[in-house]
Amino acid sequence: MMIRKYIFLTGMLLLGLMSKGQDPHFSQFFASPLTLNPAFTGKFDGLWRLAVNHRDQWPSIPKAYVTSSGSIDFPILKKKIPENDVFGVGISGLSDASANSILKLNYGSVSMSYHKALDENGYSTIGAGFQATYSSLSLDVTKLTFEDMLTQNGFTGTTSDILTNGTNQSYFDMNAGLLYSGSTDGVNNFYIGTSMYHINRPKVSFKDKNWFLSGRITIHGGGSLPISDQLTLHASVIHQIQNQASETTIGAAISANLNNDADNPSSVYLGSWMRLNDAFVPYVGLEIGGLRIGASYDLNISDLKAATASRGGSEISVIYIKKPVEYKGIPCPKF
């Protein structure tokens, strides 16, 4: 059984390399704003925002895909721009290890955005964001086995399949996005956005053949709607396309305000998202003041469930938003 799993994992890794690669992703896409859309930079209710995410995919196959990310962003120049406009800057990073760290991706990004208020209260805004990224990609060939290593004299441990471009690649990348956010009463919120990553399609190749990183196009939207004094419905949807792969995820969560404080709530969240034809993703969360912790677990429903024992992977997210004392801002995207 373990041999079959490792054969499956190796096949998935090679498929990813041959198909020019697919970006790491989070089921809690709403909790990793700067890997979703650069236009989210600075678009929140507070002074600064810290976001951390960790995902362990397919745990039945040890260390198949392990992804971690972190970001911090904040609005700037508040006294030099119109009152309800937002100029945001941020930095972020991601580390992704595939196939027991055979393939590693690390990158750091700098992003900025500007959101223009469309009404005197600032309830409706339209914004654009840009992001510059430096990435490094490494391949540990000592953990790989090639066909010509097995000869009539046994296993040699040497191969003629040479990586002519070396085992390390680095490249610059450009990303951009648009975001509209609105509210009808200063309490609810709805938004829609789109982004494209790898606009410049950087070259990534360990051999002579030139492969170019395919652009990732994302369309996403969502909103928050109070349904009683204590309960709020949060819903979101995302559709992504990269190379010949696509995914659609949709879902919602209900939050219950336990302390009846709208400005600094203590809330619990319960909900679920569905990645169509792939996984069911139950979600639970806890919010205390500006701190929100979320946990989810992917349950495979696709043909991969046999190889993964239906264990799609666990994910943890932490978001902290620093708010000044006695401050109430405008509604912003949350899920």
C-alpha positions as CSV (number, residue, x, y, z in Angstrom):
1,M,0.0,0.0,0.0
2,M,2.8,2.4,0.9
3,I,4.6,1.6,-2.4
4,R,1.4,2.5,-4.3
5,K,1.1,5.8,-2.5
6,Y,4.7,6.8,-3.2
7,I,4.2,5.9,-6.9
8,F,1.1,8.0,-6.9
9,L,2.9,10.9,-5.3
10,T,5.9,10.7,-7.7
11,G,3.4,10.7,-10.6
12,M,1.7,13.8,-9.2
13,L,5.0,15.6,-8.8
14,L,6.1,14.8,-12.3
15,L,2.7,15.8,-13.7
16,G,3.0,19.1,-12.0
17,L,6.5,19.7,-13.5
18,M,5.4,18.6,-16.9
19,S,2.3,20.8,-16.9
20,K,4.4,23.9,-16.1
21,G,3.4,23.8,-12.5
22,Q,0.3,24.9,-10.5
23,D,0.3,27.4,-7.7
24,P,0.0,26.3,-4.1
25,H,-3.5,27.1,-2.9
26,F,-5.5,27.3,0.4
27,S,-9.0,26.0,1.0
28,Q,-9.4,29.0,3.3
29,F,-8.6,31.4,0.5
30,F,-10.4,34.2,2.3
31,A,-7.8,34.0,5.1
32,S,-4.8,34.5,2.8
33,P,-5.6,37.9,1.2
34,L,-2.3,38.7,-0.5
35,T,-2.0,35.3,-2.2
36,L,-5.5,35.7,-3.5
37,N,-5.6,39.3,-4.8
38,P,-3.0,42.2,-4.5
39,A,-6.0,44.6,-4.4
40,F,-6.8,43.3,-0.9
41,T,-3.6,45.1,0.4
42,G,-4.6,47.6,3.1
43,K,-8.4,46.9,2.6
44,F,-9.5,46.1,6.1
45,D,-11.0,47.8,9.1
46,G,-8.0,48.7,11.3
47,L,-4.4,50.0,11.6
48,W,-2.5,46.9,10.4
49,R,-3.3,43.2,9.6
50,L,-1.2,40.1,10.2
51,A,-2.2,36.8,8.4
52,V,-0.6,33.4,8.8
53,N,-1.6,30.2,7.1
54,H,-0.5,26.5,7.2
55,R,-1.7,23.6,5.1
56,D,-0.8,19.9,5.2
57,Q,-2.3,18.3,2.1
58,W,-2.9,14.5,1.7
59,P,-1.5,13.5,5.2
60,S,-2.0,9.8,4.3
61,I,1.1,10.4,2.0
62,P,3.8,11.7,4.4
63,K,4.7,15.3,3.6
64,A,3.0,15.2,0.2
65,Y,2.4,19.0,0.1
66,V,3.1,21.3,3.0
67,T,2.5,25.0,2.5
68,S,2.9,28.0,4.8
69,S,2.4,31.7,4.2
70,G,2.5,34.9,6.1
71,S,1.8,38.6,5.4
72,I,1.4,42.0,7.0
73,D,-0.2,45.0,5.4
74,F,-1.4,48.4,6.5
75,P,-2.9,51.7,5.1
76,I,-0.5,54.7,4.7
77,L,-0.7,58.4,4.1
78,K,-4.1,58.7,5.6
79,K,-3.7,62.5,6.1
80,K,-2.5,63.1,2.5
81,I,-5.3,61.4,0.6
82,P,-9.1,61.9,0.6
83,E,-10.7,60.8,3.9
84,N,-12.4,57.6,2.7
85,D,-9.7,56.5,0.2
86,V,-7.2,53.8,1.2
87,F,-3.6,53.5,0.1
88,G,-2.2,50.2,1.3
89,V,1.2,48.5,1.3
90,G,2.2,45.1,2.4
91,I,4.8,42.3,2.4
92,S,4.2,38.6,2.2
93,G,6.0,35.3,1.8
94,L,5.2,31.7,1.1
95,S,7.0,28.4,1.5
96,D,5.8,25.2,-0.3
97,A,7.4,21.8,-0.1
98,S,6.3,19.0,-2.3
99,A,6.9,15.2,-2.2
100,N,8.8,15.1,1.1
101,S,10.6,18.3,0.2
102,I,11.9,17.0,-3.1
103,L,10.6,20.2,-4.8
104,K,10.7,23.4,-2.7
105,L,9.2,26.8,-3.6
106,N,9.9,30.0,-1.6
107,Y,8.9,33.5,-2.4
108,G,8.7,37.0,-1.0
109,S,6.4,39.7,-2.3
110,V,5.9,43.5,-1.9
111,S,2.4,44.8,-2.7
112,M,0.5,48.0,-2.9
113,S,-3.0,49.1,-3.7
114,Y,-5.2,52.2,-3.9
115,H,-9.0,52.2,-3.2
116,K,-11.1,55.2,-4.3
117,A,-14.3,55.9,-2.4
118,L,-17.3,56.2,-4.6
119,D,-19.7,57.9,-2.1
120,E,-19.3,60.4,0.8
121,N,-19.4,57.7,3.5
122,G,-16.8,55.5,1.9
123,Y,-19.2,52.5,1.8
124,S,-18.5,51.8,-1.8
125,T,-14.9,51.7,-3.1
126,I,-13.1,50.5,-6.2
127,G,-9.4,49.6,-6.0
128,A,-6.5,48.2,-7.9
129,G,-3.4,46.4,-6.5
130,F,0.0,45.4,-7.8
131,Q,2.5,42.9,-6.4
132,A,6.2,42.2,-7.2
133,T,7.6,38.8,-6.2
134,Y,11.0,37.2,-6.1
135,S,10.8,33.4,-6.1
136,S,13.3,30.5,-5.7
137,L,12.6,26.9,-6.8
138,S,14.9,24.0,-5.8
139,L,14.9,20.3,-6.7
140,D,16.6,17.7,-4.5
141,V,17.7,15.1,-7.1
142,T,19.3,12.9,-4.4
143,K,15.7,11.9,-3.4
144,L,14.8,11.0,-7.0
145,T,15.0,7.6,-8.8
146,F,15.4,7.5,-12.6
147,E,14.7,4.6,-14.9
148,D,18.3,4.2,-16.1
149,M,19.5,3.6,-12.5
150,L,18.2,0.1,-12.7
151,T,20.4,-2.0,-15.1
152,Q,21.0,-5.7,-15.6
153,N,23.8,-5.4,-13.0
154,G,21.4,-4.0,-10.4
155,F,20.6,-0.6,-9.1
156,T,23.5,1.8,-9.9
157,G,22.3,5.0,-8.2
158,T,23.6,7.1,-11.2
159,T,21.7,8.5,-14.1
160,S,22.5,10.1,-17.4
161,D,19.4,12.3,-17.1
162,I,21.2,15.6,-16.3
163,L,19.5,18.7,-15.2
164,T,21.3,21.1,-17.6
165,N,20.0,24.2,-15.9
166,G,21.0,23.0,-12.4
167,T,18.8,22.2,-9.4
168,N,18.0,25.8,-8.4
169,Q,15.9,28.4,-10.3
170,S,15.0,31.9,-9.3
171,Y,12.8,34.5,-11.1
172,F,10.9,37.8,-10.7
173,D,7.1,37.8,-11.0
174,M,4.4,40.4,-11.4
175,N,0.8,40.2,-10.1
176,A,-2.2,42.5,-10.2
177,G,-5.8,42.7,-9.3
178,L,-9.0,44.7,-9.0
179,L,-11.6,44.8,-6.1
180,Y,-15.0,46.4,-5.6
181,S,-16.4,46.6,-2.1
182,G,-19.8,48.0,-1.1
183,S,-22.3,48.3,1.7
184,T,-25.9,49.4,1.7
185,D,-26.1,50.4,5.4
186,G,-22.6,50.6,6.8
187,V,-23.1,47.2,8.4
188,N,-23.4,44.6,5.6
189,N,-20.7,44.1,3.0
190,F,-20.5,42.6,-0.5
191,Y,-17.5,42.5,-2.8
192,I,-16.2,41.2,-6.1
193,G,-12.7,41.0,-7.4
194,T,-10.4,39.6,-10.0
195,S,-6.7,39.0,-10.1
196,M,-3.9,37.6,-12.4
197,Y,-0.7,36.2,-11.1
198,H,2.4,35.6,-13.2
199,I,1.6,38.3,-15.7
200,N,5.1,38.3,-17.1
201,R,5.1,34.4,-17.3
202,P,8.6,33.9,-15.9
203,K,10.7,31.1,-17.3
204,V,11.1,28.1,-15.0
205,S,13.0,25.1,-16.3
206,F,15.5,22.6,-14.8
207,K,16.3,21.2,-18.3
208,D,17.0,22.7,-21.8
209,K,13.3,22.9,-22.8
210,N,11.8,26.4,-22.0
211,W,8.8,26.2,-19.7
212,F,7.0,29.3,-18.7
213,L,4.9,29.7,-15.6
214,S,1.2,29.9,-16.7
215,G,-0.8,32.9,-15.5
216,R,-3.4,32.2,-12.8
217,I,-6.6,34.1,-13.3
218,T,-9.0,34.4,-10.4
219,I,-12.5,35.7,-10.0
220,H,-13.9,35.8,-6.5
221,G,-16.7,37.4,-4.5
222,G,-18.6,37.3,-1.3
223,G,-20.2,39.2,1.5
224,S,-21.5,39.5,5.1
225,L,-25.1,39.9,6.0
226,P,-26.5,40.2,9.6
227,I,-29.5,37.9,10.0
228,S,-30.2,38.8,13.7
229,D,-28.7,40.8,16.5
230,Q,-26.2,37.9,17.2
231,L,-25.9,36.0,13.9
232,T,-24.2,37.0,10.7
233,L,-24.0,35.0,7.5
234,H,-20.6,35.1,5.7
235,A,-20.4,33.7,2.1
236,S,-17.8,33.6,-0.6
237,V,-17.0,32.0,-3.9
238,I,-13.9,31.7,-6.0
239,H,-13.1,30.4,-9.5
240,Q,-9.5,30.0,-10.6
241,I,-7.9,29.0,-13.9
242,Q,-4.3,28.1,-14.5
243,N,-2.9,26.4,-17.5
244,Q,-5.4,23.5,-18.2
245,A,-6.5,23.3,-14.6
246,S,-9.5,25.1,-13.0
247,E,-11.2,25.0,-9.6
248,T,-14.4,26.5,-8.2
249,T,-15.0,26.7,-4.4
250,I,-18.2,28.0,-2.8
251,G,-19.4,28.1,0.8
252,A,-20.6,30.0,3.8
253,A,-20.3,30.3,7.6
254,I,-22.5,31.6,10.3
255,S,-21.0,33.6,13.1
256,A,-22.5,34.0,16.5
257,N,-21.6,37.1,18.5
258,L,-21.3,36.0,22.1
259,N,-20.7,39.3,23.8
260,N,-23.1,41.5,21.8
261,D,-20.2,43.9,21.0
262,A,-20.3,44.9,17.3
263,D,-17.0,46.7,17.4
264,N,-14.9,44.1,19.3
265,P,-16.9,40.9,19.0
266,S,-16.2,37.5,20.6
267,S,-17.6,35.2,18.0
268,V,-17.7,31.6,17.0
269,Y,-17.9,30.5,13.3
270,L,-19.3,27.3,11.8
271,G,-19.6,26.6,8.2
272,S,-18.4,24.7,5.1
273,W,-17.0,25.3,1.7
274,M,-17.1,22.9,-1.3
275,R,-14.4,22.6,-3.9
276,L,-16.6,21.3,-6.8
277,N,-15.8,17.7,-7.8
278,D,-12.9,17.6,-5.4
279,A,-13.5,18.1,-1.7
280,F,-15.9,19.0,1.1
281,V,-14.3,21.5,3.5
282,P,-15.9,21.9,7.0
283,Y,-14.7,25.1,8.8
284,V,-14.8,26.3,12.4
285,G,-13.5,29.6,13.7
286,L,-13.1,31.7,16.8
287,E,-12.8,35.5,17.0
288,I,-11.8,37.5,20.0
289,G,-11.5,41.2,19.4
290,G,-9.2,41.6,16.3
291,L,-7.9,38.0,16.4
292,R,-9.6,35.3,14.3
293,I,-8.4,31.7,14.2
294,G,-9.8,29.3,11.6
295,A,-9.5,25.5,11.1
296,S,-10.7,23.4,8.2
297,Y,-10.2,19.9,6.9
298,D,-10.5,18.8,3.3
299,L,-12.6,15.6,2.8
300,N,-11.9,14.2,-0.7
301,I,-14.9,13.2,-2.8
302,S,-13.0,12.9,-6.1
303,D,-11.4,9.8,-7.6
304,L,-8.3,10.6,-5.5
305,K,-10.1,9.5,-2.3
306,A,-8.8,5.9,-2.8
307,A,-5.2,7.0,-2.8
308,T,-5.6,9.6,0.0
309,A,-8.0,7.6,2.2
310,S,-10.4,10.6,1.7
311,R,-8.0,12.7,3.8
312,G,-7.5,15.8,1.7
313,G,-5.6,17.8,4.4
314,S,-5.8,20.1,7.4
315,E,-5.5,23.8,7.4
316,I,-5.0,26.5,10.0
317,S,-5.4,30.3,9.6
318,V,-4.7,33.2,11.9
319,I,-5.6,36.8,11.2
320,Y,-5.0,39.7,13.6
321,I,-6.2,43.2,12.9
322,K,-5.0,46.0,15.2
323,K,-7.7,48.5,15.8
324,P,-7.4,51.8,17.7
325,V,-9.5,52.4,20.8
326,E,-13.1,53.5,20.2
327,Y,-12.8,53.2,16.5
328,K,-15.5,52.0,14.1
329,G,-14.6,51.9,10.4
330,I,-16.5,51.0,7.3
331,P,-17.4,47.4,6.4
332,C,-14.7,45.5,4.5
333,P,-14.3,42.1,2.9
334,K,-13.9,39.4,5.6
335,F,-14.6,36.0,4.0
